[in-house]
Amino acid sequence: MIKEIKKIQINNVDYLNLLDNHLSIQLSLDGFSFCVYNKIQKKIGVFEVYEFTEQNISPKKHLELVKEIYVNHKILSLKYNSVSVTHFNNLVSQVPEPFFDKNNLPNYLQYSVKLLEDDFIAYDTIQNTEIVNVYVPFVNINNFMIDVYGTFFYKHSSTILIEKLLQQFKNTDKEICFINVTKNQFEIVIINNNKLLLYNCFDFTTKEDFIYYILFTAEQLKLNPEEVQTILLGDIEEESELYTILYQYIRNVSFYKPTFFPEALKDVSKHYFFTLLNQF
């Protein structure tokens, strides 16, 4: 079942001239979101977020749900100036570039990801770093999108997250911990002096799981919970139980504040949808 979470459609964007538009898509096992951005007017025309209510769906079912969205949203199948897709999952690992060999991709995932024999493995070079992101994309959905668009760009969502955070916080001289929350997972990115110290993605069910993984990470990196600057992104609000338990242990907490946020999304918290809104 597909549940609509957020839908924004603005009528002052020229949909007839879609060659001025960029289409951003984010894929995950529990949802699908997309955004149409007019590059000439510099405005968002369409912004929609959907949640898949079934858990632990198979690749076949995942593709069926995505195709259902395409059937009901003809705008997704139109011609665009450019199309970009991010894949959000925890089937990813970072590799220092000096040790990277594209002929050995399975070796970089074998200790952290349960690989199947026919899994396709991709990689992104993270800009302005010496790090390569190695990951398993949703290849069946990629193949479907090739049929729809012919060509498009795709990356792992963590590539976008890490690149943009390093770019925006490049002048920091102390550790900053970013926590990006989704429905059942959260990512931790820790940077300092324009360097990535850590990226990880955790599944969680309860607020106790959530705080355990954060405190465990802080302990491993010898970060003082009373002092480390912690910035929140994604599906978390000050009134939520996740924030409440986090603030019991981590004192220096704030929400991400973008330098630019589309006026069309004025009713959306500005720390939401970071990777989707940083694709254009």
matplotlib code that plots the C-alpha trace (Angstrom):
import matplotlib.pyplot as plt

x = [0.0, 1.2, 0.5, 0.8, 2.8, 3.2, 2.1, 2.8, 2.0, 2.5, 0.7, 3.1, 5.7, 5.7, 5.0, 4.7, 8.4, 9.8, 13.1, 13.8, 13.1, 15.2, 13.5, 14.9, 13.9, 14.8, 14.3, 14.2, 12.6, 9.9, 9.2, 9.5, 9.7, 10.2, 10.7, 10.4, 12.6, 12.4, 16.0, 15.0, 12.5, 14.4, 11.2, 9.8, 6.8, 6.0, 7.1, 5.6, 6.5, 5.1, 5.5, 5.3, 3.4, 4.5, 7.8, 10.6, 9.3, 11.0, 12.7, 9.8, 7.2, 9.4, 9.4, 5.6, 5.0, 7.3, 5.5, 2.2, 3.4, 4.4, 1.0, -0.7, 1.7, 2.2, 4.4, 7.2, 7.3, 7.8, 11.0, 13.2, 16.4, 18.0, 17.0, 18.8, 18.1, 19.4, 19.3, 18.8, 19.7, 22.3, 24.1, 27.0, 30.6, 33.3, 36.7, 39.8, 40.6, 44.3, 43.0, 40.1, 40.1, 36.9, 37.6, 37.2, 33.9, 32.4, 35.4, 34.5, 31.0, 31.5, 32.0, 29.1, 26.5, 24.9, 25.5, 23.7, 25.5, 23.8, 23.9, 25.0, 27.5, 28.0, 30.3, 30.5, 33.6, 32.7, 33.8, 36.7, 37.6, 39.8, 36.8, 34.8, 31.3, 30.6, 27.0, 24.2, 21.6, 18.1, 19.1, 15.7, 14.3, 17.3, 16.6, 13.0, 14.0, 16.4, 13.3, 11.5, 14.3, 17.0, 19.7, 19.9, 22.4, 22.2, 24.1, 23.8, 22.0, 24.9, 27.1, 25.0, 24.7, 28.4, 29.4, 27.0, 27.7, 31.5, 30.9, 28.7, 30.7, 34.2, 35.5, 34.7, 37.7, 35.9, 33.8, 30.3, 27.9, 25.0, 22.0, 19.7, 16.5, 14.1, 11.2, 13.1, 16.7, 19.1, 22.4, 25.3, 27.9, 30.8, 33.2, 36.0, 38.4, 36.7, 37.3, 34.9, 35.6, 32.6, 29.5, 27.2, 23.5, 21.5, 18.1, 16.1, 12.7, 12.6, 13.9, 16.2, 17.8, 18.2, 20.1, 22.2, 23.7, 24.4, 26.1, 28.0, 29.3, 30.4, 32.2, 34.1, 35.3, 35.9, 33.4, 32.1, 28.3, 28.2, 30.2, 30.0, 27.9, 25.0, 22.9, 19.6, 18.1, 15.2, 12.1, 12.6, 11.1, 11.6, 8.3, 9.3, 10.3, 13.6, 14.5, 13.5, 15.8, 18.6, 18.6, 18.8, 22.3, 23.5, 23.4, 24.6, 21.7, 20.3, 18.4, 19.9, 19.3, 19.9, 21.2, 18.4, 15.0, 12.3, 9.4, 7.0, 7.9, 7.2, 5.0, 7.8, 10.4, 13.6, 15.7, 13.6, 14.4, 18.1, 19.3, 16.2, 16.5, 20.3, 20.2, 19.6]
y = [0.0, 3.5, 6.4, 10.0, 12.0, 15.4, 16.9, 20.4, 21.6, 25.2, 26.5, 29.3, 27.0, 26.4, 22.7, 22.9, 23.7, 20.8, 21.1, 23.9, 21.5, 19.1, 16.0, 14.8, 11.4, 9.6, 5.9, 3.8, 0.5, 2.3, 5.3, 7.3, 11.1, 13.4, 17.1, 19.1, 22.2, 24.9, 26.0, 29.2, 30.4, 28.8, 27.5, 24.2, 23.1, 19.7, 18.1, 14.8, 12.2, 8.7, 6.0, 2.3, 0.9, -2.7, -3.7, -5.9, -5.8, -7.8, -6.2, -7.4, -5.7, -2.6, -2.2, -2.8, 0.0, 2.4, 1.5, 2.2, 5.7, 6.3, 5.1, 7.7, 10.5, 11.0, 14.0, 11.6, 10.1, 13.4, 14.7, 16.7, 18.7, 16.4, 13.6, 12.6, 9.7, 8.9, 5.5, 5.4, 2.2, 0.9, -1.3, 1.1, 1.5, 4.1, 3.2, 5.4, 6.3, 5.0, 1.6, 1.5, -0.9, -1.0, -4.7, -5.6, -4.0, -7.0, -7.0, -3.6, -4.7, -8.3, -7.6, -5.1, -6.1, -9.5, -9.8, -12.0, -13.6, -11.5, -8.2, -5.2, -3.0, 0.7, 3.4, 7.2, 9.3, 11.8, 15.2, 17.1, 14.0, 10.9, 8.7, 6.3, 5.3, 1.6, 0.5, -1.8, 0.3, -0.7, -2.0, -3.3, 0.2, 1.7, -0.5, 0.6, 4.2, 3.7, 2.6, 5.8, 8.4, 6.8, 8.4, 9.8, 10.4, 8.3, 8.2, 6.8, 9.3, 9.4, 10.7, 13.8, 14.1, 13.9, 16.1, 18.9, 18.9, 19.0, 21.9, 23.9, 23.3, 23.3, 26.0, 24.2, 23.5, 21.1, 18.0, 18.3, 15.4, 15.3, 13.0, 12.5, 10.7, 8.7, 6.5, 3.4, 4.4, 7.3, 8.3, 9.8, 12.0, 13.4, 15.9, 18.1, 20.4, 19.6, 15.8, 13.0, 11.2, 8.8, 7.9, 5.1, 4.2, 2.4, 0.7, 1.5, 0.6, 2.4, 5.7, 3.6, 2.0, 5.5, 7.0, 3.8, 3.9, 7.6, 7.3, 4.2, 6.2, 9.1, 6.7, 5.1, 8.5, 9.8, 12.7, 14.3, 14.2, 17.4, 19.3, 17.9, 20.1, 18.0, 19.1, 17.3, 16.7, 14.7, 13.4, 14.7, 17.6, 19.2, 17.7, 14.1, 11.4, 11.0, 14.6, 14.3, 11.3, 12.7, 16.0, 14.0, 12.9, 15.3, 19.0, 20.9, 20.1, 22.2, 21.8, 22.2, 25.6, 25.8, 28.9, 28.6, 27.0, 27.1, 29.4, 26.7, 24.5, 27.1, 24.7, 22.1, 22.1, 23.4, 20.5, 17.9, 16.3, 17.3, 15.0, 15.4, 19.2, 19.1, 17.3, 20.3]
z = [0.0, -0.8, 1.6, 0.5, 3.0, 1.4, -1.9, -3.1, -6.6, -7.7, -10.8, -11.7, -13.1, -16.9, -17.1, -20.9, -21.2, -19.1, -20.8, -18.3, -15.4, -13.4, -11.9, -8.5, -7.2, -4.0, -3.6, -0.4, 0.6, 2.5, 0.3, -2.9, -3.2, -6.2, -6.9, -10.1, -10.1, -12.8, -13.5, -15.3, -12.7, -9.8, -8.3, -7.3, -9.3, -7.8, -4.6, -3.5, -0.8, -0.5, 2.1, 1.4, 4.4, 3.9, 5.6, 4.3, 0.7, -2.0, -5.0, -7.2, -4.9, -4.6, -8.4, -8.5, -6.0, -7.9, -11.2, -9.5, -8.7, -12.3, -13.6, -11.4, -12.0, -15.7, -15.1, -14.0, -17.5, -19.3, -20.9, -18.6, -19.0, -16.4, -14.1, -10.9, -8.6, -5.1, -3.6, 0.2, 2.0, 4.4, 1.8, 1.6, 2.7, 2.3, 0.9, 1.0, -2.6, -2.5, -1.6, -4.1, -7.0, -9.1, -9.9, -6.2, -5.3, -3.4, -1.1, 0.3, 1.3, 2.4, 6.1, 6.5, 3.9, 3.2, -0.6, -3.0, -5.9, -8.5, -6.7, -8.8, -7.0, -7.9, -6.6, -6.4, -5.8, -3.1, -4.3, -2.6, -0.6, -1.1, -0.4, -2.7, -1.7, -2.7, -2.5, -3.8, -5.7, -6.5, -9.8, -11.0, -10.5, -12.3, -15.2, -15.2, -15.2, -18.1, -20.1, -19.0, -19.4, -21.5, -19.4, -15.9, -13.1, -9.9, -6.6, -3.2, -1.0, 1.5, -1.3, -1.6, 2.2, 2.8, -0.1, 0.8, 4.5, 3.9, 1.5, 3.8, 6.9, 5.4, 7.8, 11.0, 13.3, 15.6, 15.3, 14.2, 14.4, 11.9, 12.5, 9.5, 10.6, 8.4, 9.3, 10.5, 10.0, 10.7, 9.4, 11.4, 9.7, 11.7, 10.1, 11.2, 9.3, 6.0, 6.5, 7.0, 10.3, 10.1, 8.2, 9.4, 9.0, 11.7, 11.8, 14.8, 16.3, 19.6, 21.0, 23.2, 20.0, 18.6, 21.6, 22.1, 18.6, 19.0, 22.4, 21.2, 18.2, 20.4, 22.7, 19.8, 18.6, 22.1, 21.7, 24.8, 24.7, 26.8, 24.2, 20.7, 18.4, 17.1, 14.1, 13.3, 9.9, 8.5, 10.3, 13.8, 15.7, 19.1, 20.3, 19.3, 21.7, 19.7, 20.4, 24.1, 24.7, 22.7, 24.6, 27.9, 26.9, 24.2, 25.3, 22.3, 19.9, 17.0, 13.8, 10.4, 8.8, 5.0, 3.4, 0.8, 1.1, -1.5, -0.7, -2.1, 0.9, 3.6, 5.4, 5.6, 8.3, 6.8, 8.1, 6.1, 2.8, 2.6, -0.1, -2.3, -2.2, -2.8, -6.2, -8.4]

ax = plt.figure().add_subplot(projection="3d")
ax.plot(x, y, z, "-o")
ax.set_aspect("equal")
plt.show()
